[in-house]
Amino acid sequence: MPGPMITITVYDDDAQLLHGLRRHEPDACTCMVKRFAPLVYARALRLVGDADEAEGVLQTTFIKVCNAINTFDGASSLSTWIYRIATNEGLMLLRSRRQSLALDDVAETLQPDDMPDSRVAWPEDPLRASLDSELRAQIDAAISNLPESLRLVVTLRDIEGLSTEETADQLGLSQGAVKVRLHRARMRLREALASYIAHPEEVDHDEAAR
């Protein structure tokens, strides 16, 4: 993200940065953007699935953060508060796009083709693993290829860490529907990532890093 060349060490930690933001110091907002923009953009992209729209969510998020910084009560970390605002902005964009986030009118039942065909050994849940940057790149790519209804649920539950109840409230779904969609999403991700988990050495490293 282009911007003024301001060193991130103007503020040594989030506490100092927050102090600077509350005092409306001229470099504070720019330093905040430089510190948090990559993860905010990644989260927005997972939600909205479009690079241009994710950029819009990014910009709106930081405008709102800077304008509302004095309302931050410190109950969570600064980063958690920022990411939650980004999530809300992404969901608002989706609501305006579709009017409703009840994306499927069909019954919430699992179909045979929702189950993975692979029988590869699965040592741990890849969504909670932090093995290396290549695996994270593979996970991001697999999530981006999910249908929107599944991508939203797995992003809120497994990436954002919301509870089933919170996810249901955010998306206007029943908790049962959230559980079914989450199961579908995890099964599809498991299938998409199976060959990488089984044979990571065969993945094109240059491609995975992109």
Phi and psi in degrees as a GROMACS rama.xvg file:
@    title "Ramachandran Plot"
@    xaxis  label "Phi"
@    yaxis  label "Psi"
@TYPE xy
-67.1058  152.467  PRO-2
175.345  174.978  GLY-3
-59.0553  145.892  PRO-4
-82.6732  84.8745  MET-5
-113.431  127.909  ILE-6
-66.2105  139.003  THR-7
-69.7226  -15.854  ILE-8
-82.4708  8.00303  THR-9
-55.2269  -36.4423  VAL-10
-123.334  125.345  TYR-11
-74.5886  -27.0872  ASP-12
-153.087  177.627  ASP-13
-65.3355  -31.5678  ASP-14
-64.3424  -44.3055  ALA-15
-66.4584  -39.9166  GLN-16
-61.7296  -44.4478  LEU-17
-61.0761  -41.6353  LEU-18
-59.7735  -44.2772  HIS-19
-63.6331  -39.6738  GLY-20
-63.479  -42.1635  LEU-21
-69.7566  -27.2819  ARG-22
-88.0547  0.504496  ARG-23
57.7132  39.6254  HIS-24
-67.2622  142.187  GLU-25
-60.9999  -30.4992  PRO-26
-90.5276  -7.71577  ASP-27
-65.5454  -48.4801  ALA-28
-64.3631  -39.2435  CYS-29
-64.3488  -42.0596  THR-30
-65.2962  -38.1196  CYS-31
-61.7898  -44.5627  MET-32
-60.9985  -45.94  VAL-33
-63.1654  -33.0217  LYS-34
-76.7332  -40.6363  ARG-35
-110.023  -10.0942  PHE-36
-56.6571  -44.6068  ALA-37
-58.1559  -44.9515  PRO-38
-73.5755  -35.6815  LEU-39
-63.0472  -43.9388  VAL-40
-62.9307  -43.4852  TYR-41
-60.9767  -42.1683  ALA-42
-67.387  -41.2949  ARG-43
-63.0108  -40.8761  ALA-44
-65.232  -38.8296  LEU-45
-61.1451  -35.9146  ARG-46
-76.4013  -52.6177  LEU-47
-91.5514  -20.3039  VAL-48
69.6602  18.1502  GLY-49
-142.339  129.328  ASP-50
-63.941  -43.0272  ALA-51
-65.7119  -41.6379  ASP-52
-68.5957  -35.2411  GLU-53
-64.3728  -37.4568  ALA-54
-63.0582  -38.9174  GLU-55
-64.5084  -41.8661  GLY-56
-61.751  -42.3097  VAL-57
-56.748  -50.0996  LEU-58
-64.515  -45.0343  GLN-59
-63.695  -38.5907  THR-60
-58.6358  -49.286  THR-61
-72.6332  -30.1464  PHE-62
-62.4589  -45.0726  ILE-63
-67.7545  -39.2383  LYS-64
-60.9484  -48.2832  VAL-65
-63.9956  -37.3404  CYS-66
-74.5405  -27.9493  ASN-67
-108.745  12.7476  ALA-68
-60.0559  -31.0584  ILE-69
-73.2832  -10.4767  ASN-70
-91.4574  -8.01542  THR-71
-70.5164  121.118  PHE-72
-94.8119  -3.21215  ASP-73
78.6629  9.87855  GLY-74
-66.8454  -27.1446  ALA-75
-122.83  177.155  SER-76
-71.4839  159.136  SER-77
-58.0665  -42.2828  LEU-78
-64.0407  -42.5223  SER-79
-61.2176  -41.9498  THR-80
-62.584  -44.4268  TRP-81
-62.9585  -45.6323  ILE-82
-65.9235  -34.0448  TYR-83
-67.3004  -39.0602  ARG-84
-61.8111  -42.6025  ILE-85
-60.8668  -41.6714  ALA-86
-61.6562  -45.9245  THR-87
-62.0221  -40.1898  ASN-88
-64.382  -41.4653  GLU-89
-63.0471  -42.1347  GLY-90
-67.5528  -37.4123  LEU-91
-62.2454  -39.5895  MET-92
-62.8494  -43.4507  LEU-93
-65.7739  -37.221  LEU-94
-63.9579  -41.5543  ARG-95
-67.8163  -28.0763  SER-96
-75.2389  -36.3126  ARG-97
-118.884  -6.22949  ARG-98
73.4232  -34.5351  GLN-99
-149.308  144.785  SER-100
-97.2898  10.9369  LEU-101
-79.4293  83.4617  ALA-102
-75.4893  -26.6311  LEU-103
-112.495  134.063  ASP-104
-96.7645  -5.49568  ASP-105
-83.246  163.546  VAL-106
-62.7853  143.755  ALA-107
-85.1854  70.4221  GLU-108
-122.864  144.521  THR-109
-73.4273  138.001  LEU-110
-106.337  158.359  GLN-111
-56.3108  -35.836  PRO-112
-77.3489  -1.10614  ASP-113
-81.0247  -13.1379  ASP-114
-91.8056  141.911  MET-115
-69.4948  145.049  PRO-116
-85.3526  -27.0318  ASP-117
-71.2214  144.997  SER-118
-115.081  24.9418  ARG-119
-65.5084  146.028  VAL-120
-61.65  138.004  ALA-121
-123.293  95.2483  TRP-122
-68.3066  -29.1178  PRO-123
-164.696  167.366  GLU-124
-69.1444  115.31  ASP-125
-66.9399  -24.2362  PRO-126
-70.3418  -20.2623  LEU-127
-108.03  2.43508  ARG-128
-89.4991  150.269  ALA-129
-129.205  60.0425  SER-130
-72.8594  -49.0645  LEU-131
-167.469  171.376  ASP-132
-66.7332  -30.073  SER-133
-67.1008  -41.9564  GLU-134
-63.4356  -42.2746  LEU-135
-61.5001  -38.5805  ARG-136
-64.3436  -40.1591  ALA-137
-64.4173  -41.398  GLN-138
-64.2423  -45.5158  ILE-139
-58.8295  -43.5063  ASP-140
-64.5412  -41.2701  ALA-141
-65.9363  -40.9204  ALA-142
-63.0276  -41.7795  ILE-143
-63.4813  -23.5582  SER-144
-89.0409  -4.39261  ASN-145
-71.5623  151.269  LEU-146
-57.7361  151.524  PRO-147
-56.1055  -41.0767  GLU-148
-62.1491  -34.3869  SER-149
-83.4175  -37.5  LEU-150
-61.7494  -40.2706  ARG-151
-64.3807  -45.4928  LEU-152
-64.9427  -46.6569  VAL-153
-69.0259  -30.78  VAL-154
-66.9211  -47.1345  THR-155
-69.371  -41.1599  LEU-156
-78.8863  -50.2193  ARG-157
-95.4712  -23.2769  ASP-158
-98.7196  -51.0083  ILE-159
-78.2535  -23.2753  GLU-160
82.0021  18.6721  GLY-161
-70.7976  154.253  LEU-162
-75.0558  168.552  SER-163
-59.4445  -42.3861  THR-164
-63.5892  -44.619  GLU-165
-63.7781  -41.348  GLU-166
-63.1763  -43.1507  THR-167
-60.6138  -42.7536  ALA-168
-63.7199  -42.2822  ASP-169
-64.4505  -37.3988  GLN-170
-100.269  -2.4572  LEU-171
68.5595  35.7202  GLY-172
-117.446  165.147  LEU-173
-77.0785  157.846  SER-174
-63.5378  -33.3183  GLN-175
-63.1066  -41.084  GLY-176
-65.0448  -38.9667  ALA-177
-60.6959  -44.5782  VAL-178
-63.7086  -41.6068  LYS-179
-66.7454  -45.3062  VAL-180
-65.1315  -37.3119  ARG-181
-64.0745  -41.2099  LEU-182
-62.8693  -44.5193  HIS-183
-59.2303  -46.681  ARG-184
-61.5077  -44.8693  ALA-185
-64.6185  -37.8928  ARG-186
-64.7633  -42.1914  MET-187
-67.4158  -38.6192  ARG-188
-66.5324  -39.9182  LEU-189
-59.2589  -43.4608  ARG-190
-67.2599  -42.7439  GLU-191
-64.5979  -32.2401  ALA-192
-96.9811  -2.37369  LEU-193
-59.0552  -45.7895  ALA-194
-67.1072  -34.0173  SER-195
-69.1762  -43.722  TYR-196
-62.0116  -40.0696  ILE-197
-74.7223  -36.6567  ALA-198
-138.026  64.7212  HIS-199
-61.3354  -24.2903  PRO-200
-70.8707  -15.8799  GLU-201
-88.4087  -7.83061  GLU-202
-75.7756  138.147  VAL-203
-67.0134  108.748  ASP-204
-62.4302  -37.1607  HIS-205
-65.3938  -40.4676  ASP-206
-66.8797  -42.5161  GLU-207
-65.4707  -28.881  ALA-208
-78.2682  -14.0636  ALA-209
